[in-house]
Amino acid sequence: MVKVEARVVYGSVAAVQAALDNSSVSASVNTVYVERHNGTDRNRNARKVRKTYCFSKDWEVHEALTYFTRYSYNFCWPVRTLRQKIERRRYRQRTPAMAAGLADHVWSLREWLTYPGFDRCRRANNSADRRQD
């Protein structure tokens, strides 16, 4: 007989219990959400599917495409199970980022791709300036 023992690895037992108490869909810790995310990731990124011609030869490209699929999914694609009912047969579409409070609207792919990101060159220059002081 095999026994599975659950233990808290990140955070505290109190934080996990508080999250479970606030959850409207689960009363116990499980991996269903992680596995669903992994399935969605494989569906959107052919490089992660077995027996395909789209495999990644270069780790940096694989990593970049992984970030692209993850963030564009979270900001640009509404998820049916996250929608909010406004009135009878009318819903407000929401993305995972909206549900988490990170966005206030569904982003277009163009908006997401052209949003100014963090400038790594500026960060590197600032770090070099601090070391010289």
Backbone as CSV, one residue per row, in Angstrom:
resi,resn,N_x,N_y,N_z,CA_x,CA_y,CA_z,C_x,C_y,C_z
1,MET,0.838,-1.175,0.000,0.000,0.000,0.000,0.879,1.233,0.000
2,VAL,0.484,2.249,-0.769,1.224,3.497,-0.878,0.444,4.593,-0.174
3,LYS,1.162,5.428,0.549,0.530,6.534,1.261,1.094,7.848,0.727
4,VAL,0.215,8.777,0.451,0.624,10.106,0.001,0.439,11.058,1.174
5,GLU,1.503,11.768,1.481,1.450,12.719,2.591,1.615,14.133,2.044
6,ALA,0.665,14.996,2.325,0.731,16.389,1.869,1.500,17.209,2.888
7,ARG,2.360,18.098,2.368,3.082,19.000,3.256,3.252,20.339,2.556
8,VAL,3.351,21.381,3.323,3.507,22.729,2.778,4.985,22.959,2.493
9,VAL,5.300,23.298,1.241,6.682,23.556,0.848,6.933,25.052,0.788
10,TYR,6.013,25.808,0.191,6.132,27.257,0.087,5.023,27.900,0.901
11,GLY,5.375,28.892,1.696,4.380,29.571,2.516,4.208,28.871,3.849
12,SER,3.086,29.135,4.480,2.817,28.549,5.792,1.526,27.739,5.737
13,VAL,1.348,26.891,6.727,0.132,26.099,6.824,-1.074,27.021,6.961
14,ALA,-0.920,28.096,7.726,-2.022,29.051,7.909,-2.412,29.714,6.582
15,ALA,-1.428,30.055,5.763,-1.713,30.683,4.467,-2.433,29.713,3.534
16,VAL,-2.013,28.462,3.539,-2.678,27.453,2.709,-4.115,27.260,3.178
17,GLN,-4.307,27.170,4.482,-5.652,26.983,5.024,-6.542,28.171,4.707
18,ALA,-5.995,29.388,4.786,-6.761,30.592,4.458,-7.178,30.578,2.986
19,ALA,-6.269,30.155,2.105,-6.598,30.078,0.676,-7.688,29.051,0.430
20,LEU,-7.620,27.918,1.109,-8.646,26.886,0.958,-9.991,27.360,1.510
21,ASP,-9.964,28.084,2.618,-11.198,28.606,3.202,-11.870,29.608,2.264
22,ASN,-11.071,30.382,1.525,-11.605,31.390,0.593,-11.962,30.806,-0.765
23,SER,-11.561,29.574,-1.041,-11.823,28.967,-2.342,-13.279,28.546,-2.471
24,SER,-13.860,28.854,-3.612,-15.247,28.454,-3.843,-15.335,27.131,-4.595
25,VAL,-14.190,26.564,-4.958,-14.211,25.350,-5.778,-13.484,24.159,-5.175
26,SER,-12.691,24.352,-4.133,-11.920,23.235,-3.600,-11.764,23.339,-2.091
27,ALA,-11.846,22.189,-1.436,-11.669,22.156,0.011,-10.360,21.490,0.391
28,SER,-9.597,21.040,-0.618,-8.327,20.392,-0.333,-7.300,20.791,-1.391
29,VAL,-6.039,20.621,-1.049,-4.956,20.920,-1.977,-4.920,19.833,-3.035
30,ASN,-4.831,20.249,-4.312,-4.736,19.273,-5.396,-3.952,19.884,-6.546
31,THR,-3.635,19.062,-7.531,-2.806,19.508,-8.652,-3.611,19.798,-9.908
32,VAL,-4.917,19.790,-9.822,-5.743,19.934,-11.015,-5.484,21.251,-11.749
33,TYR,-5.244,22.343,-11.021,-5.044,23.636,-11.669,-3.697,23.687,-12.392
34,VAL,-2.680,23.134,-11.768,-1.366,23.083,-12.407,-1.419,22.207,-13.648
35,GLU,-2.057,21.050,-13.546,-2.159,20.150,-14.698,-2.984,20.767,-15.817
36,ARG,-4.042,21.511,-15.493,-4.827,22.176,-16.524,-3.993,23.244,-17.222
37,HIS,-3.210,23.969,-16.437,-2.330,24.978,-17.017,-1.296,24.326,-17.939
38,ASN,-0.717,23.218,-17.498,0.259,22.511,-18.331,-0.381,22.024,-19.628
39,GLY,-1.617,21.530,-19.557,-2.321,21.084,-20.754,-2.570,22.237,-21.716
40,THR,-2.972,23.385,-21.175,-3.185,24.562,-22.006,-1.871,25.013,-22.632
41,ASP,-0.799,24.968,-21.856,0.518,25.360,-22.353,0.955,24.457,-23.506
42,ARG,0.774,23.158,-23.358,1.133,22.224,-24.436,0.256,22.444,-25.659
43,ASN,-1.003,22.774,-25.463,-1.909,23.008,-26.575,-1.509,24.259,-27.362
44,ARG,-1.033,25.281,-26.678,-0.687,26.540,-27.326,0.757,26.593,-27.812
45,ASN,1.610,25.704,-27.325,3.031,25.722,-27.668,3.436,24.346,-28.175
46,ALA,3.482,24.185,-29.482,3.768,22.879,-30.092,5.163,22.372,-29.746
47,ARG,6.043,23.230,-29.287,7.387,22.795,-28.921,7.379,21.885,-27.697
48,LYS,6.288,21.849,-26.971,6.218,21.030,-25.759,5.454,19.728,-25.967
49,VAL,5.060,19.465,-27.198,4.297,18.270,-27.509,5.258,17.191,-27.992
50,ARG,5.047,15.977,-27.569,5.893,14.875,-28.030,5.633,14.576,-29.496
51,LYS,6.642,14.063,-30.152,6.552,13.604,-31.544,6.053,14.699,-32.482
52,THR,6.742,15.819,-32.480,6.378,16.926,-33.355,7.627,17.455,-34.035
53,TYR,7.449,18.140,-35.147,8.563,18.764,-35.846,8.901,20.135,-35.280
54,CYS,8.140,20.603,-34.329,8.325,21.943,-33.779,9.223,21.958,-32.545
55,PHE,10.034,20.935,-32.374,10.861,20.885,-31.176,11.849,22.050,-31.152
56,SER,12.322,22.386,-29.959,13.237,23.511,-29.794,14.673,23.020,-29.832
57,LYS,15.445,23.589,-30.725,16.872,23.272,-30.780,17.660,24.223,-29.888
58,ASP,17.111,25.386,-29.658,17.797,26.427,-28.913,17.005,26.740,-27.639
59,TRP,17.638,26.645,-26.474,16.949,26.846,-25.207,16.373,28.254,-25.094
60,GLU,17.087,29.285,-25.564,16.605,30.654,-25.445,15.301,30.856,-26.234
61,VAL,15.208,30.242,-27.406,13.989,30.351,-28.207,12.845,29.630,-27.500
62,HIS,13.136,28.449,-26.970,12.126,27.683,-26.240,11.614,28.491,-25.041
63,GLU,12.530,29.075,-24.306,12.155,29.866,-23.136,11.341,31.095,-23.535
64,ALA,11.750,31.772,-24.605,11.029,32.958,-25.069,9.610,32.599,-25.495
65,LEU,9.449,31.500,-26.210,8.115,31.099,-26.651,7.254,30.668,-25.464
66,THR,7.876,30.070,-24.465,7.148,29.704,-23.253,6.606,30.952,-22.563
67,TYR,7.438,31.979,-22.408,6.976,33.233,-21.809,5.882,33.870,-22.657
68,PHE,6.060,33.856,-23.983,5.058,34.439,-24.864,3.704,33.765,-24.682
69,THR,3.681,32.435,-24.710,2.402,31.732,-24.590,1.798,31.930,-23.202
70,ARG,2.603,31.909,-22.180,2.081,32.055,-20.817,1.479,33.442,-20.583
71,TYR,2.222,34.482,-20.908,1.745,35.830,-20.623,0.639,36.261,-21.574
72,SER,0.734,35.905,-22.847,-0.344,36.294,-23.764,-1.636,35.578,-23.382
73,TYR,-1.545,34.334,-22.947,-2.741,33.616,-22.491,-3.358,34.319,-21.284
74,ASN,-2.534,34.702,-20.334,-3.048,35.294,-19.100,-3.631,36.686,-19.286
75,PHE,-3.173,37.442,-20.271,-3.653,38.810,-20.465,-4.608,38.970,-21.639
76,CYS,-4.516,38.124,-22.660,-5.228,38.373,-23.922,-6.388,37.428,-24.213
77,TRP,-6.511,36.328,-23.513,-7.567,35.366,-23.836,-8.516,35.179,-22.669
78,PRO,-9.783,35.593,-22.839,-10.769,35.381,-21.776,-11.026,33.888,-21.573
79,VAL,-11.225,33.516,-20.332,-11.494,32.124,-19.984,-12.956,32.024,-19.541
80,ARG,-13.689,31.107,-20.135,-15.128,30.991,-19.889,-15.448,30.812,-18.410
81,THR,-14.665,30.016,-17.712,-14.962,29.732,-16.310,-14.669,30.916,-15.390
82,LEU,-14.009,31.946,-15.898,-13.711,33.127,-15.082,-14.683,34.275,-15.328
83,ARG,-15.581,34.120,-16.272,-16.501,35.210,-16.598,-17.411,35.515,-15.412
84,GLN,-17.893,36.767,-15.363,-18.776,37.212,-14.292,-20.143,37.533,-14.875
85,LYS,-21.158,37.050,-14.205,-22.517,37.299,-14.676,-22.908,38.732,-14.372
86,ILE,-23.389,39.431,-15.400,-23.850,40.817,-15.254,-25.353,40.819,-15.019
87,GLU,-26.055,40.125,-15.873,-27.497,39.954,-15.756,-27.836,38.661,-16.485
88,ARG,-29.093,38.379,-16.599,-29.510,37.133,-17.241,-28.927,37.033,-18.653
89,ARG,-28.157,35.976,-18.893,-27.545,35.663,-20.195,-26.537,36.702,-20.681
90,ARG,-26.003,37.527,-19.764,-24.966,38.498,-20.117,-23.814,38.342,-19.137
91,TYR,-22.611,38.303,-19.684,-21.436,38.079,-18.864,-20.337,39.075,-19.198
92,ARG,-19.513,39.346,-18.219,-18.292,40.131,-18.416,-17.156,39.127,-18.587
93,GLN,-16.514,39.145,-19.761,-15.404,38.236,-20.015,-14.197,38.653,-19.179
94,ARG,-13.471,37.646,-18.657,-12.281,37.946,-17.858,-11.143,37.014,-18.244
95,THR,-9.939,37.545,-18.171,-8.735,36.752,-18.377,-8.204,36.341,-17.002
96,PRO,-7.267,35.396,-16.946,-6.660,35.065,-15.654,-6.010,36.276,-14.978
97,ALA,-5.412,37.177,-15.761,-4.799,38.379,-15.179,-5.858,39.280,-14.556
98,MET,-7.027,39.367,-15.170,-8.114,40.163,-14.602,-8.609,39.536,-13.310
99,ALA,-8.737,38.223,-13.296,-9.205,37.525,-12.095,-8.222,37.699,-10.943
100,ALA,-6.935,37.810,-11.261,-5.906,37.982,-10.234,-5.716,39.444,-9.843
101,GLY,-6.434,40.350,-10.505,-6.314,41.765,-10.193,-5.122,42.443,-10.850
102,LEU,-4.527,41.827,-11.875,-3.368,42.400,-12.551,-3.741,43.223,-13.780
103,ALA,-4.973,43.109,-14.240,-5.429,43.849,-15.414,-6.889,44.251,-15.198
104,ASP,-7.306,45.302,-15.889,-8.689,45.748,-15.756,-9.494,45.533,-17.033
105,HIS,-8.869,44.969,-18.066,-9.557,44.698,-19.323,-8.841,43.564,-20.063
106,VAL,-9.509,43.016,-21.065,-8.887,42.003,-21.921,-7.982,42.752,-22.893
107,TRP,-6.703,42.432,-22.860,-5.749,43.107,-23.724,-5.811,42.519,-25.123
108,SER,-5.650,43.371,-26.137,-5.471,42.848,-27.491,-4.025,42.363,-27.590
109,LEU,-3.777,41.467,-28.501,-2.408,40.971,-28.673,-1.485,42.122,-29.073
110,ARG,-1.973,43.027,-29.894,-1.177,44.185,-30.309,-0.824,45.056,-29.103
111,GLU,-1.810,45.310,-28.242,-1.570,46.117,-27.050,-0.531,45.449,-26.153
112,TRP,-0.658,44.142,-25.982,0.266,43.418,-25.116,1.682,43.412,-25.689
113,LEU,1.805,43.217,-27.000,3.130,43.149,-27.634,3.820,44.511,-27.678
114,THR,3.057,45.585,-27.742,3.669,46.910,-27.851,3.757,47.645,-26.515
115,TYR,3.282,47.040,-25.437,3.372,47.676,-24.125,4.844,47.775,-23.728
116,PRO,5.297,48.964,-23.297,6.721,49.093,-22.970,7.083,48.240,-21.759
117,GLY,8.036,47.383,-21.953,8.494,46.503,-20.878,9.671,47.098,-20.139
118,PHE,10.211,46.334,-19.263,11.360,46.750,-18.469,12.585,46.778,-19.359
119,ASP,13.357,47.842,-19.326,14.533,48.004,-20.174,15.741,47.360,-19.487
120,ARG,16.149,46.190,-19.974,17.278,45.479,-19.359,18.587,46.230,-19.530
121,CYS,18.754,46.932,-20.642,19.982,47.699,-20.854,20.096,48.802,-19.813
122,ARG,18.994,49.485,-19.542,19.000,50.543,-18.541,19.334,49.963,-17.166
123,ARG,18.799,48.792,-16.865,19.079,48.155,-15.574,20.556,47.798,-15.472
124,ALA,21.127,47.269,-16.545,22.541,46.895,-16.541,23.412,48.139,-16.373
125,ASN,23.067,49.220,-17.048,23.837,50.462,-16.918,23.736,51.025,-15.510
126,ASN,22.554,50.995,-14.904,22.379,51.483,-13.542,23.193,50.662,-12.559
127,SER,23.249,49.345,-12.760,24.035,48.472,-11.875,25.511,48.785,-11.994
128,ALA,25.976,49.029,-13.218,27.381,49.369,-13.429,27.723,50.710,-12.781
129,ASP,26.814,51.682,-12.878,27.031,52.998,-12.270,27.126,52.877,-10.753
130,ARG,26.299,52.045,-10.147,26.320,51.878,-8.691,27.622,51.234,-8.228
131,ARG,28.168,50.317,-9.023,29.404,49.652,-8.639,30.582,50.610,-8.689
132,GLN,30.543,51.596,-9.579,31.637,52.548,-9.718,31.641,53.558,-8.589
133,ASP,30.479,53.801,-7.976,30.384,54.812,-6.904,31.005,54.367,-5.623
